[in-house]
Amino acid sequence: MDCTLCHGPATFREEVIRYCCEDGPEPFLVENVPAFVCVQCGDRAIPARALAIIRGFQAGEGKPVATQTLPVYDYNNLEGNPAGPAA
């Protein structure tokens, strides 16, 4: 199987990842998702069964195990931005 991102004859390793789902009304994280990760470029492929479960979470199935707040940064206001802070 070739990697869809780097198009090389990739070797994939099985890993457990954190997946951020941004499709839908509110983004959410899913911990401990099984995935295949390309050892060349790091692209991740999630098996269809795991994606089906994640889609169930989007549809309101299941209950979250935790709720977290997320800090938000504005790139235009960060020191070190080559364009400098916005005026």
GROMACS elastic network, one bead per residue, 0.5 to 0.9 nm:
[ bonds ]
;  ai    aj funct       b0    kb
    1     9     6  0.67146   500
    1    10     6  0.68473   500
    1    11     6  0.80870   500
    1    12     6  0.87961   500
    2     5     6  0.88245   500
    2     6     6  0.83502   500
    2     7     6  0.58397   500
    2     8     6  0.56424   500
    2    10     6  0.52960   500
    2    11     6  0.81315   500
    3     6     6  0.57287   500
    3     8     6  0.57570   500
    3     9     6  0.65669   500
    3    10     6  0.54645   500
    3    11     6  0.82668   500
    3    12     6  0.85125   500
    3    38     6  0.67815   500
    3    40     6  0.88621   500
    3    41     6  0.86222   500
    3    43     6  0.76299   500
    4     7     6  0.53186   500
    4     8     6  0.81221   500
    4    43     6  0.81087   500
    5     8     6  0.82525   500
    5    41     6  0.76706   500
    5    43     6  0.65061   500
    6     9     6  0.87272   500
    6    10     6  0.82810   500
    6    38     6  0.88918   500
    6    40     6  0.77998   500
    6    41     6  0.64845   500
    6    43     6  0.81861   500
    7    10     6  0.77460   500
    8    11     6  0.89541   500
    8    40     6  0.81462   500
   10    38     6  0.60587   500
   10    39     6  0.69611   500
   10    40     6  0.66111   500
   10    41     6  0.87658   500
   11    37     6  0.82278   500
   11    38     6  0.58617   500
   11    39     6  0.58607   500
   11    40     6  0.74445   500
   12    36     6  0.55669   500
   12    37     6  0.50997   500
   12    39     6  0.58322   500
   12    40     6  0.85614   500
   12    42     6  0.89706   500
   12    44     6  0.87980   500
   13    35     6  0.82371   500
   13    36     6  0.54707   500
   13    37     6  0.53401   500
   13    38     6  0.66526   500
   13    39     6  0.68467   500
   14    34     6  0.71254   500
   14    35     6  0.57887   500
   14    37     6  0.63604   500
   15    32     6  0.88895   500
   15    33     6  0.81813   500
   15    34     6  0.59573   500
   15    35     6  0.53940   500
   15    36     6  0.61575   500
   15    37     6  0.67533   500
   16    31     6  0.81888   500
   16    32     6  0.51462   500
   16    33     6  0.52086   500
   16    35     6  0.59582   500
   16    36     6  0.85160   500
   17    30     6  0.84810   500
   17    31     6  0.66101   500
   17    32     6  0.54219   500
   17    33     6  0.51311   500
   17    34     6  0.64113   500
   17    35     6  0.66712   500
   18    29     6  0.67700   500
   18    30     6  0.57499   500
   18    32     6  0.59421   500
   18    33     6  0.62037   500
   19    28     6  0.84049   500
   19    29     6  0.56248   500
   19    30     6  0.51286   500
   19    31     6  0.65123   500
   19    32     6  0.81834   500
   19    33     6  0.67671   500
   20    27     6  0.70221   500
   20    28     6  0.58644   500
   20    30     6  0.64249   500
   20    31     6  0.88498   500
   21    24     6  0.81583   500
   21    26     6  0.85868   500
   21    27     6  0.54919   500
   21    28     6  0.54050   500
   21    29     6  0.61334   500
   21    30     6  0.76203   500
   21    54     6  0.81001   500
   21    58     6  0.83651   500
   22    25     6  0.81813   500
   22    26     6  0.68815   500
   22    28     6  0.67637   500
   22    29     6  0.87835   500
   23    26     6  0.75469   500
   23    27     6  0.67409   500
   23    58     6  0.79811   500
   24    27     6  0.68957   500
   24    58     6  0.69156   500
   25    58     6  0.87922   500
   26    58     6  0.88533   500
   28    58     6  0.86515   500
   28    67     6  0.89990   500
   30    33     6  0.67515   500
   30    54     6  0.75715   500
   30    57     6  0.89777   500
   30    64     6  0.88089   500
   33    46     6  0.78124   500
   33    50     6  0.69234   500
   34    46     6  0.66296   500
   34    47     6  0.73602   500
   34    50     6  0.70641   500
   35    44     6  0.62927   500
   35    45     6  0.55873   500
   35    47     6  0.65305   500
   35    50     6  0.85444   500
   36    43     6  0.83016   500
   36    44     6  0.56424   500
   36    45     6  0.51020   500
   36    46     6  0.64017   500
   36    47     6  0.78971   500
   37    40     6  0.87977   500
   37    41     6  0.83805   500
   37    42     6  0.55934   500
   37    43     6  0.56576   500
   37    45     6  0.64174   500
   37    46     6  0.88196   500
   38    41     6  0.57314   500
   38    43     6  0.53127   500
   38    44     6  0.64877   500
   38    45     6  0.83371   500
   39    42     6  0.57471   500
   39    43     6  0.81743   500
   40    43     6  0.82931   500
   46    49     6  0.83491   500
   46    50     6  0.65197   500
   46    51     6  0.65421   500
   47    50     6  0.54587   500
   47    51     6  0.63918   500
   47    52     6  0.88192   500
   48    51     6  0.50097   500
   48    52     6  0.61439   500
   48    53     6  0.87493   500
   49    52     6  0.51026   500
   49    53     6  0.64803   500
   49    54     6  0.88109   500
   50    53     6  0.51611   500
   50    54     6  0.63105   500
   50    55     6  0.86984   500
   51    55     6  0.61225   500
   51    56     6  0.85755   500
   52    55     6  0.50682   500
   52    56     6  0.63132   500
   52    57     6  0.88891   500
   53    57     6  0.65602   500
   53    58     6  0.88814   500
   53    61     6  0.88086   500
   54    57     6  0.50743   500
   54    58     6  0.65033   500
   54    59     6  0.88241   500
   55    59     6  0.63540   500
   55    60     6  0.88531   500
   55    61     6  0.87363   500
   56    60     6  0.64767   500
   56    61     6  0.52494   500
   56    62     6  0.77029   500
   57    60     6  0.51274   500
   57    62     6  0.61047   500
   57    63     6  0.79873   500
   57    64     6  0.86768   500
   58    61     6  0.72388   500
   60    63     6  0.78743   500
   63    66     6  0.88537   500
   64    67     6  0.70948   500
   73    76     6  0.87949   500
   73    77     6  0.79986   500
   73    78     6  0.77829   500
   74    77     6  0.55007   500
   74    78     6  0.66708   500
   75    78     6  0.53296   500
   75    79     6  0.87066   500
   75    81     6  0.70811   500
   75    85     6  0.84310   500
   76    79     6  0.85551   500
   76    81     6  0.68824   500
   76    83     6  0.74609   500
   76    84     6  0.69020   500
   76    85     6  0.54490   500
   76    86     6  0.55616   500
   77    81     6  0.76814   500
   77    84     6  0.71336   500
   77    86     6  0.58037   500
   77    87     6  0.89816   500
   78    81     6  0.57908   500
   78    84     6  0.73704   500
   78    85     6  0.61906   500
   78    86     6  0.89397   500
   79    82     6  0.84636   500
   79    84     6  0.66352   500
   79    85     6  0.66949   500
   80    83     6  0.83923   500
   80    84     6  0.68821   500
   80    85     6  0.86877   500
   81    84     6  0.50875   500
   81    85     6  0.71530   500
   82    85     6  0.88289   500
   83    86     6  0.79456   500
   84    87     6  0.87217   500
